[in-house]
Amino acid sequence: MKYIFYLSVTCILLSSSSCKMTELVKRKEITYKTGFAHRGISGVFFNKEDSTEYVYFAAFLQPKKLSFFPVLDEETPKIEIPLDSIMDWRTVKGIAIKNLDTIILVNSSSMYSARSKITFIDRKGHCWENLHLDEMILADENKFKYSYFLPCDIPLNFLDNDIVFFNANKSYREGDSVPKDNKDYLKYIIPLSRQSSILMKFNTNTHQYQQILSNIWNIECPDTNLYIVGFQFSLENNILFIYSQTGNKLYLLDKETFEINKEIEIKSPYTGIGKAACSLEDRYESYYNDNYGRLRWITYDEYNELYYVAFTHEVKDVKDYSMNFEHTASFSIQIYNKVFKQLAEQVFDGKKYNPKHCIVTSKGMLIGHSSATKDYSPYEIKYDLYEIKK
């Protein structure tokens, strides 16, 4: 009888242990008293000078500064760096911090600036180097005119001395007569998009560059009569992740050869993700509005050796989705192990949290409050700190 009893208890314990779920558990609310709202770029930086991990927030309007807070210290910034030397601040698309005297900002060309450039500043905000990409990068064999920039609101994808950029705004090819009509322009630009590289790797020391991934359009959308919006990318744990803005697949690439090592379809029981490629006519009629489930970001948690993939859910009951997206759409964060086996998925309220404002630290994941919350203040930035529970 004792044997049967102990056997039963053992089976129960084994059963319960096998049902343990990996999940993000809320621990506390953190309010960083920045003096400005979260409208720019944020990230995490470990300062070797004082062995302290900081979260940083960039303000490019007024005040123009970069503020650093120890992760769990929410009172006042411990380090502030002026950004007054960044004249074309409207175009800053990314920041990388190697150390406090090597802070790298990337500016893309736009209506405010005709140049794409990399700017280097020190802890006093002094600009000690500008690299004008438009002047340094030669046109490729098709003579495309490129603008180089990164996705908005994220730190730079930085590895050693290499920065990975989008090759964006493939607006025309030298010698061509560019159509002015929107529909005719789409007919002109889609074939160019399919031929051109979507990324460029640039070395900040040697100024050497490499055009990357001229074939990814045709891999994602083999039918040349159909159209997708474009791609996003992220460099995490020495893996280059590529994904379509309108699809549901992650492509895992070798960071040196840029060969696709793995392809993963992202699915959820809570929402559809992505939309099928469309015809030019559908594209012209705004087929790709924002109300479909959409991949937003992927990041690596080096402290727990986990990957997180975030996507917003489709919204069907909002008339003007583009105006209400941030305040309505729920979003999921899926958790994967090192070999990309899915461990869990958690749903977060889009009325409470902003899916764009998530930072992984050694203390856990900071998930930013939405500006739709009742206690929103334009003079501070609020997060909930979630720890991983395995």
NUMARSE-105500 format. One line per 8 residues: number of its first residue (from 1); for each residue x, y, z of N, C-alpha, C. Coordinates in pm, whole numbers, plus 50000, padded with zeros to 5 digits. Atoms other than C-alpha are relative to their C-alpha. Example, Ala and Ser with C-alpha at 12.3 -4.5 7.8 and 13.67 -1.06 7.14 Angstrom:
NUMARSE-105500
1) 50089:49881:50000:51230:49550:50780:50090:50120:50000 ~ 49918:49881:49994:51367:49894:50714:49923:50109:50073
***
This chain:
NUMARSE-105500
1) 50083:49879:50000:50000:50000:50000:50087:50127:50000 ~ 49912:49884:49996:50284:50240:50089:50060:50027:49861 ~ 49940:49987:50132:50440:50170:49751:49902:50069:49904 ~ 50102:49942:50088:50114:50254:49571:49979:50147:50034 ~ 50019:49862:49956:50074:50571:49781:50113:50090:49948 ~ 49886:49919:50044:50427:50699:49705:50005:50013:49848 ~ 50004:49996:50145:50388:50607:49340:49897:50103:49951 ~ 50105:49905:50036:50065:50809:49323:50047:50143:50020
9) 49950:49866:49969:50226:51111:49489:50104:50043:49897 ~ 49895:49970:50100:50525:51092:49253:49939:50037:49866 ~ 50068:49972:50128:50295:51081:48951:49935:50137:50000 ~ 50065:49870:49990:50103:51385:49074:50103:50112:49989 ~ 49896:49897:50004:50423:51582:49131:50059:50016:49861 ~ 49947:49994:50135:50560:51491:48790:49902:50065:49905 ~ 50103:49942:50085:50231:51583:48629:49992:50150:50019 ~ 50011:49857:49972:50216:51920:48803:50122:50074:49949
17) 49879:49932:50046:50578:52001:48719:50001:50013:49848 ~ 50002:49994:50146:50521:51921:48352:49904:50105:49949 ~ 50098:49901:50041:50235:52173:48347:50046:50143:50029 ~ 49949:49868:49969:50453:52463:48464:50017:50079:49870 ~ 49995:49917:50118:50431:52750:48219:50103:50110:50017 ~ 49916:49881:50003:50689:53010:48126:49907:50120:49981 ~ 50087:49884:50012:50525:53348:48177:50067:50125:50053 ~ 49957:49871:49949:50583:53717:48238:49907:50040:50114
25) 50078:49969:49880:50469:53815:48589:50030:50144:50042 ~ 49982:49861:49960:50411:54177:48689:50051:50009:50144 ~ 49942:49982:49867:50624:54286:48985:49975:50138:50058 ~ 50019:49865:49946:50594:54663:49015:49983:50100:49886 ~ 50009:49889:50093:50520:54991:48842:50120:50091:50022 ~ 49885:49910:49993:50811:55221:48763:49967:50127:49922 ~ 50025:49872:50065:50777:55591:48681:50131:50077:49992 ~ 49878:49922:50020:51077:55768:48531:49963:50146:49981
33) 50035:49858:50002:51055:56142:48597:50093:50074:49905 ~ 49916:49947:50106:51196:56261:48268:49981:50149:49976 ~ 50033:49862:50036:51024:56596:48234:49947:50010:49858 ~ 50053:50002:50136:50907:56491:47886:49933:49866:49974 ~ 50073:50122:50034:50681:56232:47725:50087:49911:49911 ~ 49928:50097:50082:50798:55920:47543:49959:50016:49855 ~ 50029:49981:50142:50803:56036:47181:50118:49961:49912 ~ 49881:50027:50078:51150:55940:47076:50045:49856:50009
41) 49937:50131:50000:51386:55648:47113:50047:49968:50140 ~ 49956:50043:49867:51464:55446:47425:50075:49869:49986 ~ 49926:50126:50001:51683:55151:47516:50068:49976:50132 ~ 49928:50036:49878:51913:54993:47772:50149:50004:49970 ~ 49856:49984:50017:52284:55057:47823:50070:49967:50130 ~ 49920:50031:49882:52536:54905:48064:50127:50083:49995 ~ 49886:49910:49993:52794:55163:48167:50113:49934:50079 ~ 49888:50067:49933:53128:54997:48246:50072:50091:50097
49) 49930:49905:49912:53255:55314:48414:49952:49990:50144 ~ 50053:50011:49863:53023:55274:48714:49928:49867:50023 ~ 50061:50135:49990:52907:54912:48652:49850:50009:50029 ~ 50143:49977:49979:52545:55031:48628:49925:49982:49869 ~ 50088:50016:50115:52267:54931:48392:49899:50114:49999 ~ 50089:49885:50014:52068:55226:48263:49895:49974:49892 ~ 50092:49981:50111:51754:55281:48061:50015:50146:49958 ~ 49983:49863:50048:51776:55588:47841:49882:50039:49912
57) 50110:49943:50077:51522:55815:47674:50052:50123:49926 ~ 49956:49887:50081:51588:56058:47389:49883:50095:49975 ~ 50098:49896:50031:51396:56385:47356:50061:50090:49894 ~ 49944:49923:50110:51447:56566:47025:49928:50133:49979 ~ 50068:49870:50009:51200:56853:47071:50058:50090:50108 ~ 49952:49923:49886:51227:57051:47392:49959:49929:50128 ~ 49856:49975:50011:51422:56969:47597:50065:49900:49905 ~ 49925:50089:50088:51672:56821:47351:50111:49936:50082
65) 49899:50064:49914:51859:56568:47562:49979:49849:50002 ~ 50000:50144:49981:51941:56206:47631:50012:49977:50150 ~ 50005:50018:49855:51845:56101:47987:50018:49854:50036 ~ 49969:50136:49955:51981:55792:48167:49954:49981:50144 ~ 50046:50037:49866:51814:55629:48468:50050:49860:50034 ~ 49980:50139:49958:51940:55327:48665:49866:49928:49994 ~ 50124:50069:50035:51680:55061:48581:49892:50012:50107 ~ 50100:49999:49894:51506:55056:48919:49995:50132:50077
73) 49998:49869:49935:51574:55421:49014:49916:50096:49917 ~ 50096:49926:50081:51277:55624:48899:49990:50148:50033 ~ 50017:49863:49956:51336:55960:49061:50055:50101:49900 ~ 49939:49903:50090:51581:56168:48859:50108:49933:49917 ~ 49894:50060:50082:51821:56092:48573:50137:50020:50065 ~ 49865:49991:49944:52177:56019:48683:50098:50057:49899 ~ 49916:49946:50107:52326:56118:48347:49909:50069:49899 ~ 50073:49931:50107:52201:56375:48095:50100:50054:49899
81) 49912:49957:50108:52357:56452:47758:49920:50091:49907 ~ 50075:49909:50088:52247:56757:47555:50007:49955:49855 ~ 50006:50037:50141:52140:56698:47196:49985:50123:49910 ~ 50015:49876:50077:52151:57061:47080:50084:50000:49873 ~ 49914:50003:50119:52427:56977:46831:49937:49922:49886 ~ 50069:50076:50105:52187:56751:46641:49900:50092:49934 ~ 50083:49897:50062:52048:57013:46408:49878:49943:49930 ~ 50113:50058:50072:51833:56790:46188:49938:49889:50084
89) 50050:50095:49903:51676:56620:46489:49873:49930:49953 ~ 50126:50061:50045:51348:56550:46306:50024:49866:49929 ~ 49974:50118:50083:51518:56279:46103:50075:49890:50073 ~ 49928:50104:49926:51695:56081:46380:49914:49874:50010 ~ 50076:50124:50004:51586:55718:46342:50058:49891:50089 ~ 49943:50104:49915:51817:55527:46574:50118:50051:50079 ~ 49888:49965:49913:52072:55548:46853:50070:49872:50042 ~ 49921:50108:49941:52354:55314:46953:50100:50065:50096
97) 49909:49945:49900:52566:55370:47265:50109:49897:50027 ~ 49886:50088:49973:52910:55206:47268:50056:50034:50138 ~ 49963:49947:49869:53016:55421:47565:49955:50145:50003 ~ 50055:49865:49987:52935:55768:47692:50068:50102:49910 ~ 49933:49909:50092:53186:55927:47455:49992:49953:49855 ~ 50026:50047:50137:53079:55724:47151:49853:49965:49989 ~ 50144:50014:50018:52708:55779:47103:49970:50027:49854 ~ 50017:49997:50145:52597:55713:46747:49852:50020:49967
105) 50137:49972:50044:52285:55862:46589:49995:49990:49849 ~ 50019:50012:50144:52153:55782:46243:49886:50091:49957 ~ 50100:49911:50059:51967:56044:46042:49969:49952:49860 ~ 50039:50036:50137:51769:55956:45731:49958:50126:49926 ~ 50043:49886:50080:51698:56193:45446:49848:50008:50003 ~ 50145:49978:49994:51350:56344:45449:49972:50139:49948 ~ 50035:49864:50040:51166:56666:45381:50081:50103:50078 ~ 49925:49908:49916:51378:56819:45659:50150:50000:49967
113) 49858:50011:50027:51718:56701:45539:50020:49917:49873 ~ 49976:50070:50126:51850:56595:45201:50106:49891:50016 ~ 49890:50092:49982:52124:56381:45354:49968:49891:50102 ~ 49998:50107:49901:52147:56047:45528:50138:50001:50062 ~ 49867:49992:49939:52426:56053:45784:50004:49929:50134 ~ 49973:50054:49867:52580:55900:46094:50071:50107:50079 ~ 49943:49896:49915:52656:56142:46376:50056:49938:50128 ~ 49936:50047:49878:52896:56075:46665:50006:50116:50100
121) 49989:49898:49895:52865:56270:46993:50062:49939:50125 ~ 49943:50045:49873:53033:56251:47335:49906:50035:50115 ~ 50086:49980:49883:52900:56286:47690:49963:50147:50023 ~ 50033:49859:49989:52899:56664:47660:49908:50046:49887 ~ 50085:49965:50112:52686:56652:47348:50075:50056:49882 ~ 49918:49947:50110:52978:56758:47130:50000:49902:49884 ~ 49997:50082:50121:52955:56628:46773:50144:49992:49951 ~ 49859:50011:50039:53298:56489:46688:50021:49934:49864
129) 49987:50050:50137:53224:56325:46354:49862:49988:49935 ~ 50119:50023:50084:52963:56322:46077:50043:49922:49876 ~ 49975:50077:50122:52960:56059:45804:49878:50015:49910 ~ 50111:49977:50092:52746:56162:45507:49991:49883:49902 ~ 50011:50123:50077:52629:55837:45355:49976:50026:49852 ~ 50031:49972:50140:52497:55994:45037:50127:50026:49919 ~ 49876:49969:50070:52847:56111:44950:50097:49882:49999 ~ 49902:50107:49985:53028:55796:45064:49960:49873:49927
137) 50048:50125:50060:52810:55521:44917:49984:50019:49849 ~ 50014:49996:50146:52845:55459:44546:49869:49935:49959 ~ 50121:50063:50052:52537:55375:44343:50032:49858:49957 ~ 49976:50139:50040:52499:55004:44275:49985:49986:49849 ~ 49998:50023:50144:52493:54845:43933:49873:50045:49931 ~ 50125:49951:50058:52129:54946:43882:49982:50150:50018 ~ 50000:49856:49975:52208:55301:43993:49873:50046:50072 ~ 50113:49959:49918:51931:55315:44251:50039:50119:50086
145) 49981:49895:49900:51896:55625:44462:49939:49951:50131 ~ 50045:50052:49873:51872:55509:44823:49999:50108:50107 ~ 49988:49930:49874:51804:55662:45159:50022:49893:50105 ~ 49963:50103:49905:51954:55476:45454:49947:50036:50138 ~ 50049:49974:49866:51771:55448:45783:49955:49872:50066 ~ 50043:50114:49923:51644:55216:46052:49853:50013:50034 ~ 50138:49987:49954:51296:55133:46183:49991:50105:50110 ~ 50017:49897:49897:51160:55412:46402:49992:49938:50139
153) 50024:50031:49859:51165:55397:46781:50075:49877:50051 ~ 49922:50111:49947:51432:55129:46826:50146:50039:50006 ~ 49856:49975:50001:51800:55129:46920:50060:49948:49869 ~ 49933:50045:50122:52046:55079:46636:50033:49852:50008 ~ 49953:50138:50012:52117:54726:46518:50150:50006:49981 ~ 49857:49971:49999:52484:54746:46608:50076:49877:50043 ~ 49918:50116:49969:52749:54474:46607:50144:50035:49972 ~ 49860:49958:50014:53116:54548:46671:50002:50142:49943
161) 49999:49868:50062:53173:54839:46432:49905:50008:49880 ~ 50092:50004:50113:52900:54743:46185:49860:50046:50042 ~ 50139:49961:49983:52560:54908:46159:49922:49946:49880 ~ 50086:50051:50108:52280:54745:45959:49887:50100:49978 ~ 50100:49900:50037:52049:54986:45775:49898:49942:49905 ~ 50090:50019:50113:51742:54975:45561:50056:50073:49879 ~ 49990:49927:50125:51795:55062:45198:49857:50038:49965 ~ 50141:49962:50016:51474:55257:45176:49987:50113:49898
169) 50029:49892:50094:51307:55516:44956:50067:49977:49864 ~ 49945:50028:50132:51407:55348:44631:49916:50078:49899 ~ 50096:49912:50064:51246:55646:44468:50015:50007:49848 ~ 49986:49996:50145:51397:55634:44121:50135:49941:49961 ~ 49875:50049:50056:51673:55502:43899:50052:50106:49905 ~ 49943:49892:50080:51912:55746:43735:49972:49979:49851 ~ 50028:50007:50143:51812:55826:43379:49856:49970:49968 ~ 50140:50034:50023:51451:55716:43423:49911:50124:50007
177) 50105:49900:49988:51149:55935:43369:49900:49949:50105 ~ 50079:50049:49888:50968:55899:43702:49855:50046:49989 ~ 50142:49962:50009:50584:55889:43682:49956:50086:50118 ~ 50051:49914:49894:50403:56157:43883:49867:49950:50055 ~ 50127:50056:49953:50068:55980:43903:50027:49887:50100 ~ 49975:50097:49894:50045:55766:44220:49992:49856:49951 ~ 50017:50137:50047:49918:55455:44045:50113:49961:49905 ~ 49890:50028:50093:50176:55479:43767:50132:49988:50075
185) 49876:50008:49921:50446:55538:44027:50012:49864:50067 ~ 49996:50134:49940:50350:55215:44206:50041:49896:49896 ~ 49963:50094:50106:50376:55030:43875:50150:50008:49971 ~ 49857:49979:50025:50724:55179:43839:50085:49948:50116 ~ 49914:50027:49884:50850:55124:44194:50001:49853:50041 ~ 50005:50140:49955:50737:54764:44257:50109:49915:49936 ~ 49889:50078:50057:50977:54608:44004:50136:50042:50055 ~ 49873:49954:49942:51259:54825:44145:50020:49942:50139
193) 49991:50056:49865:51181:54705:44497:50042:49854:49995 ~ 49967:50143:50013:51205:54346:44381:50146:49978:49957 ~ 49863:50015:50049:51546:54404:44222:50104:50046:50100 ~ 49900:49931:49919:51712:54607:44494:50023:49930:50133 ~ 49969:50051:49867:51882:54511:44820:49920:50078:50103 ~ 50080:49930:49900:51675:54589:45128:50084:50047:50118 ~ 49916:49961:49888:51965:54619:45375:50140:50034:49953 ~ 49860:49971:50023:52315:54759:45389:50074:49989:50133
201) 49914:50006:49882:52593:54677:45638:50115:50098:49979 ~ 49901:49892:50012:52824:54971:45703:50094:49995:50120 ~ 49900:50002:49893:53150:54966:45903:50041:50144:50032 ~ 49975:49861:49961:53197:55289:46100:50149:50032:50007 ~ 49856:49977:49998:53576:55242:46114:50060:50008:49860 ~ 49940:50009:50133:53665:55139:45760:49919:50069:49892 ~ 50094:49942:50095:53362:55293:45587:49969:49906:49884 ~ 50038:50099:50100:53327:54975:45386:49855:49960:50020
209) 50141:50035:49991:52974:54863:45307:49970:49880:49912 ~ 50044:50117:50076:52788:54563:45174:49850:50006:49982 ~ 50143:50005:50026:52448:54556:45006:49950:49858:50026 ~ 50047:50129:49950:52235:54274:45149:49858:49972:49953 ~ 50135:50052:50021:51931:54069:45050:49926:50066:49884 ~ 50072:49954:50119:51830:54151:44695:49893:49899:49957 ~ 50092:50105:50042:51625:53829:44680:49883:49978:50095 ~ 50098:50031:49897:51404:53849:44990:49857:50032:49955
217) 50133:49969:50052:51111:54012:44807:49941:49878:49930 ~ 50050:50112:50078:51081:53716:44573:49984:49873:50084 ~ 50019:50113:49909:51119:53466:44859:49867:50015:50075 ~ 50124:49975:49925:50835:53626:45056:49879:50004:49907 ~ 50113:49982:50093:50619:53699:44751:50044:49959:49859 ~ 49948:50048:50129:50713:53480:44449:49922:50051:49879 ~ 50081:49953:50112:50425:53606:44232:50033:50147:49974 ~ 49954:49864:50030:50569:53915:44065:49885:50094:49965
225) 50117:49915:50025:50216:54042:43992:49939:50053:50129 ~ 50057:49961:49870:50149:54084:44365:50097:50089:50077 ~ 49926:49895:49930:50264:54343:44614:49992:49980:50151 ~ 49999:49991:49854:50368:54356:44980:50058:50135:50038 ~ 49959:49864:49962:50444:54669:45179:50152:50011:50012 ~ 49857:49988:49977:50803:54598:45282:50043:49911:50114 ~ 49942:50089:49900:51021:54447:45552:50045:50076:50123 ~ 49935:49954:49879:51142:54494:45906:50113:49903:50029
233) 49891:50089:49965:51455:54349:46058:50048:50028:50142 ~ 49942:49982:49868:51631:54300:46389:50120:49908:50012 ~ 49880:50079:49978:51978:54176:46485:50004:49962:50147 ~ 50012:50045:49862:51941:53967:46799:50083:49873:50022 ~ 49921:50119:49964:52188:53723:46959:50076:49945:49880 ~ 49921:50034:50119:52400:53726:46642:49918:49933:49889 ~ 50089:50049:50106:52099:53626:46429:49929:50120:49938 ~ 50073:49895:50069:51953:53854:46166:49860:49950:49969
241) 50140:50036:50022:51573:53834:46171:49940:50095:49896 ~ 50069:49923:50103:51380:53950:45863:49854:49958:49999 ~ 50142:50035:50011:51001:53970:45842:49927:50108:49923 ~ 50080:49908:50078:50747:54127:45614:49908:50080:50091 ~ 50093:49918:49924:50539:54414:45747:49857:49951:49985 ~ 50136:50047:50024:50234:54237:45607:49988:49848:50006 ~ 50002:50145:49996:50325:53871:45662:50003:49946:50141 ~ 49994:50063:49868:50352:53622:45947:50117:49901:50010
249) 49883:50088:49996:50690:53458:45882:50123:50074:50048 ~ 49870:49952:49959:51022:53511:46053:50106:49922:49923 ~ 49886:50064:50066:51334:53442:45849:50123:50024:50087 ~ 49881:49993:49916:51643:53363:46059:50122:49982:49911 ~ 49888:49999:50093:51961:53449:45870:50133:49999:50074 ~ 49863:49992:49951:52331:53395:45930:50049:50143:49982 ~ 49963:49859:50004:52472:53738:46014:50122:50028:49912 ~ 49882:49981:50085:52786:53681:45803:49967:49971:49853
257) 50028:50039:50138:52659:53500:45492:49864:50048:49952 ~ 50136:49956:50029:52297:53624:45510:49917:49894:49930 ~ 50080:50113:50047:52174:53281:45415:49889:49971:50101 ~ 50112:50031:49912:51833:53181:45555:50023:49862:50061 ~ 49980:50126:49929:51889:52913:45819:49870:49937:50046 ~ 50125:50051:49945:51533:52883:45941:49886:50093:49961 ~ 50120:49923:50030:51181:52996:45854:49892:49958:50098 ~ 50098:50030:49895:50916:53020:46126:49871:50076:49972
265) 50131:49938:50017:50545:53087:46082:49944:50035:50138 ~ 50053:49953:49872:50401:53294:46367:49848:49990:49996 ~ 50143:50020:49990:50050:53184:46464:49953:50031:50142 ~ 50057:49972:49868:49820:53276:46750:49854:49955:50005 ~ 50141:50034:49986:49488:53140:46883:49912:50123:50022 ~ 50076:49879:49965:49387:53501:46961:49976:50093:49881 ~ 50013:49907:50111:49426:53668:46623:50062:49942:49874 ~ 49928:50026:50123:49511:53630:46260:50117:50096:49992
273) 49881:49916:50014:49851:53771:46164:50033:50013:49852 ~ 49961:49975:50137:49935:53931:45832:49883:49997:49903 ~ 50097:50004:50109:49749:53967:45504:50069:49945:49877 ~ 49946:50055:50124:49793:53792:45173:50048:50113:49909 ~ 49952:49901:50096:49990:53974:44905:49886:50040:49907 ~ 50113:49948:50077:49765:54191:44692:50045:50046:49861 ~ 49974:49947:50133:49738:54317:44336:50030:50149:50010 ~ 49972:49856:50003:49850:54663:44237:49873:50080:50020
281) 50127:49928:49987:49486:54771:44209:49955:50004:50146 ~ 50038:50003:49858:49415:54658:44567:50093:50087:50083 ~ 49905:49918:49926:49731:54825:44691:49967:50147:49985 ~ 50035:49860:50025:49625:55151:44532:49875:50039:50078 ~ 50125:49972:49928:49288:55122:44708:50017:49979:50150 ~ 49971:50010:49856:49456:55103:45054:49963:49864:50058 ~ 50024:50137:49952:49429:54726:45089:50072:49976:50133 ~ 49921:50021:49879:49700:54735:45355:49976:50111:50101
289) 50018:49913:49885:49536:54938:45625:50049:49924:50123 ~ 49934:50056:49882:49644:54867:45981:49914:49908:50084 ~ 50089:50073:49909:49352:54663:46110:50024:49850:50001 ~ 49968:50142:49994:49514:54322:46055:50106:49976:50108 ~ 49895:50033:49904:49732:54141:46309:50137:50017:49937 ~ 49876:49957:50062:50083:54265:46257:50120:49975:50090 ~ 49877:50018:49926:50431:54158:46368:50061:50137:50029 ~ 49948:49869:49961:50586:54446:46562:50149:49998:50032
297) 49858:50006:49968:50923:54339:46702:50038:49864:50054 ~ 49943:50117:49936:51147:54059:46816:50124:50045:50076 ~ 49883:49965:49922:51409:54084:47090:50048:49878:50076 ~ 49939:50112:49929:51644:53855:47279:50027:50041:50144 ~ 49974:49981:49857:51664:53824:47658:50122:49916:50035 ~ 49876:50073:49975:52027:53731:47724:50008:49947:50143 ~ 49993:50040:49859:51965:53696:48098:49925:49869:50023 ~ 50078:50124:49988:51710:53416:48054:50010:49911:49876
305) 49981:50074:50125:51817:53298:47707:49865:49968:49933 ~ 50132:50012:50061:51472:53360:47562:49984:50107:49892 ~ 50040:49902:50101:51332:53533:47254:49855:50040:50026 ~ 50137:49951:49990:51020:53750:47264:49958:50054:49863 ~ 50057:49951:50125:50803:53813:46956:49867:50068:50032 ~ 50122:49924:49970:50534:54082:46976:49923:50028:49871 ~ 50085:49964:50113:50239:54138:46743:49869:50056:50051 ~ 50130:49943:49967:49927:54351:46756:49891:49912:49941
313) 50114:50080:50047:49586:54185:46714:49919:50079:49898 ~ 50087:49936:50097:49348:54256:46432:49885:50069:50073 ~ 50110:49923:49942:49076:54513:46508:49894:50016:49892 ~ 50107:50001:50101:48742:54487:46330:49890:50102:50027 ~ 50113:49915:49964:48521:54736:46512:50037:50147:50017 ~ 49959:49860:49990:48708:55063:46477:49989:50063:49862 ~ 50025:49937:50129:48595:55295:46200:50127:50066:49946 ~ 49877:49934:50044:48907:55509:46184:50116:49935:50074
321) 49900:50081:49930:49166:55250:46279:50131:50075:50017 ~ 49870:49935:49994:49469:55464:46200:50008:50101:50112 ~ 50001:49902:49891:49363:55724:46457:49987:49934:50136 ~ 50030:50063:49872:49268:55474:46726:50087:49879:50031 ~ 49923:50123:49985:49525:55198:46684:50065:49985:50136 ~ 49925:50014:49876:49742:55269:46986:49909:49984:50121 ~ 50091:50002:49886:49437:55300:47211:49902:49884:49996 ~ 50101:50104:50012:49246:54994:47097:50056:49859:49986
329) 49956:50134:50039:49453:54703:46971:50071:49928:50114 ~ 49926:50086:49909:49547:54429:47213:50123:49947:49926 ~ 49883:50058:50063:49883:54268:47152:50047:49881:50081 ~ 49945:50119:49937:50058:53942:47230:50152:50008:50003 ~ 49857:50027:49997:50410:53859:47337:50016:49849:50011 ~ 49970:50142:49995:50517:53507:47251:50143:49980:50048 ~ 49869:50030:49940:50811:53350:47435:50055:49873:49936 ~ 49935:50113:50065:51057:53116:47263:50133:49970:50071
337) 49869:50035:49945:51361:52924:47386:50109:50022:49895 ~ 49886:49970:50088:51706:52933:47222:49991:49930:49865 ~ 50014:50069:50128:51612:52681:46953:49867:50036:49933 ~ 50123:49943:50051:51294:52878:46884:49881:49905:50009 ~ 50121:50075:49967:51044:52641:47037:49913:50091:50085 ~ 50089:49910:49926:50741:52836:47156:49966:49942:50136 ~ 50027:50040:49862:50694:52822:47533:49869:50057:50052 ~ 50120:49935:49945:50405:53061:47592:49960:50118:49912
345) 50049:49876:50060:50194:53349:47466:49914:50073:50102 ~ 50080:49918:49909:50052:53633:47676:49939:50117:49925 ~ 50073:49890:50062:49794:53891:47574:50002:50120:50093 ~ 49995:49876:49923:49825:54253:47687:49897:50098:49944 ~ 50104:49904:50033:49563:54528:47686:50062:50122:49932 ~ 49947:49885:50073:49637:54790:47420:49955:50133:50055 ~ 50043:49875:49938:49444:55049:47619:50086:50035:50121 ~ 49915:49977:49883:49686:55007:47909:50147:50010:49962
353) 49858:50007:50034:50017:54929:47739:50023:50039:49854 ~ 49959:49968:50136:50200:55052:47430:50099:49894:49953 ~ 49912:50109:50043:50353:54758:47238:50134:50048:49945 ~ 49874:49948:50054:50622:54985:47090:50101:50029:50110 ~ 49912:49957:49893:50766:55071:47431:50029:49886:50096 ~ 49960:50114:49917:50914:54747:47566:50152:49990:50000 ~ 49854:50005:49986:51269:54717:47699:50036:49881:50088 ~ 49953:50112:49920:51443:54400:47819:50123:50043:50078
361) 49889:49967:49912:51673:54457:48117:50037:49876:50081 ~ 49961:50112:49913:51854:54233:48365:49900:49978:50111 ~ 50100:50009:49893:51569:54303:48610:49866:49947:49950 ~ 50126:50045:50058:51293:54197:48370:49965:50086:49880 ~ 50045:49923:50115:51093:54341:48082:49916:50119:50046 ~ 50078:49880:49976:50969:54699:48104:49899:50015:49887 ~ 50106:49984:50100:50633:54734:47925:49934:50135:50027 ~ 50041:49862:49981:50535:55098:47873:49851:50020:50003
369) 50141:49964:49993:50200:55246:47968:49959:50078:49875 ~ 50055:49926:50113:49981:55380:47688:49964:50142:50041 ~ 50041:49862:49973:49908:55751:47660:49849:50010:50019 ~ 50146:50000:49981:49539:55649:47679:49960:49977:50146 ~ 50033:50026:49860:49562:55565:48051:49958:50129:50070 ~ 50054:49882:49931:49382:55798:48293:50107:50080:50072 ~ 49896:49929:49925:49697:55882:48488:50118:50041:49913 ~ 49891:49962:50091:49902:55967:48179:50047:50142:50028
377) 49941:49867:49981:50139:56260:48227:50105:50022:49891 ~ 49899:49972:50103:50346:56428:47953:50138:50031:50058 ~ 49873:49965:49936:50625:56486:48207:50068:49881:50066 ~ 49939:50120:49943:50704:56129:48303:49967:49880:49910 ~ 50018:50120:50081:50730:55783:48149:49979:49882:50093 ~ 50036:50109:49909:50559:55487:48316:50013:49864:49933 ~ 49989:50139:50043:50633:55118:48285:49949:49910:50110 ~ 50015:50110:49906:50528:54797:48451:50117:49905:49976
385) 49888:50093:50007:50820:54568:48530:49948:49857:50011 ~ 50041:50140:50001:50753:54204:48436:50125:49912:50010 ~ 49892:50096:49989:50982:53923:48547:49957:49868:49936 ~ 50030:50128:50062:51006:53591:48369:49990:49893:50108 ~ 50020:50111:49909:50872:53292:48561:50000:49871:49919 ~ 49989:50125:50075:50975:52948:48437:49940:49883:50079
***
